[in-house]
Amino acid sequence: MPVLTEAEDISDIAFAYMGSKALFAALEFGVFSALSGGAVSLDELSAQTGLPRERCRTLMSALTSLGLTTRDAAGRFANSPAAEAFLVKGAKYDFGDYLRLQVGQQMYPLMDQIEKALPGDLGADETASYAQWFSDPEEARLYSQSQHAGSLGPARGLARRVDLSQARHLLDVGGGTGAFAITLCKAFPQLKATVIDFPNVAALGETYVADAGLSDRITYQHGNALEADWPSGVDAILMSYLFSGVPDHTHEGLLTKAFDRLHPGGKVLIHDFIVDADLSGPKNTALWQLQHTAFTPEARSLDDAWLAQALGRAGFDAVEVAPLIPGMTKLAVGVKPA
């Protein structure tokens, strides 16, 4: 039986792709939002989603087998608690668009490159950097809008974790559409922020900032975070999801630059997909790092021990690395000595 059990585990891994596609399809056709009002019959769900009855039934069977939905004795379907909280359009913790648009439509197709990316055989005409990708306004819009939705939850977690009540100026390097800057400025009324990102992303971010009523406190610097001249004398520097998206040889330079630009006593905050030092997981973190390799072959497999040591080498004290999104991301904090 142990051999059979191990074979079943391997099958689960192999079929994970199909499960992901079932999730993306359900988001595309609004299944979870249709179920948010309460349990509905298959016929009702078919009518609400526009899916033919038998194809709707096949999709619901897959979703129920995955634990995303439930089916009662009367044959009515409903959301699982997790689906209700995270996959219903407009819910407080909704990150369905992040999964549907960025992961499903942009990242998944890039995984076809993994067999070329690992040995370094990607051609010159294949996607190789965010700078190249975001030069296309539509790609930048699709990625940035979905990333904004996926960043609001972690941003709230960071605001609870780190005390920025004494900070006056935050520099958000590679800050996208400003989800973190907006959230932190709302949490700390004295805080102002500068966000650096590519022009097509920054233009979108400025609309989010304006909608939040924070244009007087959050400004954008259009440019490549790796090449831009960062403002100096800031009290906190945030780099969220930046390290996993740039080549490994840039990391120590980013830390040195952050140290130079901070006031004494200032904090550097690095939020990213960071695995444990023994490389055993978390599983979702490790898989996300592999996905980034398909897109940025020179990306480092970040682990908490290396990052803590790198922060120390750059001169930071009081270094801490701990989970932010359990099982997914970690937050590293370092302080420039006063």
Secondary structure, 3 states (H helix, E strand, C coil): CHHHHHHHHHHHHHCHHHHHHHHHHHHHCCHHHHCCCCCECHHHHHHHHCCCHHHHHHHHHHHHHCCCEEECCCCCEEECHHHHHHCCCCCCCCCHHHHHHHHHHHHHHHHHHHHHHCCCCCCCCCCCCHHHHCCCHHHHHHHHHHHHHHHHHHHHHHHHHCCCCCCCEEEEECCCCCHHHHHHHHHCCCCEEEEEECHHHHHHHHHHHHHCCCCCCEEEEECCCCCCCCCCCEEEEEEECCHHHCEHHHHHHHHHHHHHHEEEEEEEEEEECCECCCCCCCHHHHHHHHHHHHHCCCECCCEHHHHHHHHHHCCCEEEEEEECCCCCCEEEEEECCC
